[in-house]
Amino acid sequence: MNLIRPHHAALALSLVLTQAPVAIAQAPAVPPTAVGVTADPCAQLEPAPAVVVAYMAQSARARAARQPPPTPSAADLAIYNAWQSRLAAKDFSGRCVYERANKALAPATDHRVVLFGDSITQLWGAVDPDLFRDDTINRGVSSQTTEQMLGRFRADVVALDPKVVLILAGVNDIAGNTGPTSLARIEDNIQAMVELARAHHIRVILGSVPPTSGFSWRPAIHPVETIKALNGWLRTYAQAQGLTYVDYYAALVDAEGGFTRSLTADGVHPNADGYRVMRPLAENAIRQALAAGAP
């Protein structure tokens, strides 16, 4: 997997770009000058290459016609991956992805919910957009680790003033997307997000990491036992802190600890049927958290 947003090449363009950040795709070209502190860091980002913009348009037309997305060429994938790597150097935490969307939001209702995560959350918006209505907001960014998510938590959660945040994170840490890590570091990052939320009177739901038996972009990593260990900690931590815990893992796992084949697009991400399994679990957890009131 490349450094920031593609999970593996074909999925990156065929699925992730269905939710690609408009702010980046439409940004004006910026000369490649060195910039430190600036009033608008996102204006310094490189706009999407023409082939990426064209692919996004083709994918949108395919979705409208209820057809599968087009298959990108190897050359287009190489252009996309190189662009993503350059973005990673300038926007490591991905704060620019939703900057415009955040500014455009209406004031929060008394039942605003933010689903905060990586591509599993981001793609949920494309596969099941009906979930994200009535002030339920998607703030997933493909490929992100908890280190990156913590960097944008204030901008993409706290500043939106939700009543509830559902955090689904950790699988990309296990895949080593931003380098070697440890369970203790993943746990530290999740605890920091929870502490930030609670300091601002936001109810927290922790989602279990969905199962997978391997990563196509990191074939040497065998994640089954690590996912079990992280989910065990998440459950125990949620109970100790009085948080809501939503167990996607148990509903999606097969006998070998992988993702049930009929529920996944690629062994890591849910397909439409997988999201149909997850949705009532998420909705029930959200109802519980909203009913509980401020922490």
Sequence and secondary structure as in RCSB ss.txt:
>XXXX:A:sequence
MNLIRPHHAALALSLVLTQAPVAIAQAPAVPPTAVGVTADPCAQLEPAPAVVVAYMAQSARARAARQPPPTPSAA
DLAIYNAWQSRLAAKDFSGRCVYERANKALAPATDHRVVLFGDSITQLWGAVDPDLFRDDTINRGVSSQTTEQML
GRFRADVVALDPKVVLILAGVNDIAGNTGPTSLARIEDNIQAMVELARAHHIRVILGSVPPTSGFSWRPAIHPVE
TIKALNGWLRTYAQAQGLTYVDYYAALVDAEGGFTRSLTADGVHPNADGYRVMRPLAENAIRQALAAGAP
>XXXX:A:secstr
  SSS SSHHHHHHTGGGG  HHHHT         SS S GGGGS    HHHHHHHHHHHHHHHTT       HH
HHHHHHHHHHHHHHH TT TTTTHHHHHH     TT EEEEESHHHHHHHHH GGGS SSEEEEE TT  HHHHH
HHHHHHTGGG  SEEEEE  HHHHTTTTS   HHHHHHHHHHHHHHHHHTT EEEEE     S BTTBTT   HH
HHHHHHHHHHHHHHHHT EEE HHHHHB TTSSB GGGBSSSSSB HHHHHHHHHHHHHHHHHHHHH   
